[in-house]
């Protein structure tokens, strides 16, 4: 994935899970993880997990 590009994302309701369960749900739905990490969306969410899927 190229850096510095803008990406439009779909937002969702708050769901508290760990990375293990997050990844299992993604794979169970037939998606592949391209990138994952932890970031923030200020001022509402100081810490969030994210994944880019295909």
Secondary structure, DSSP 4 states (H G I P E B T S, - for coil): --SS--------------HHHHHHHHHHTT--EEEEEEEEETTTEEEEEEEEE-
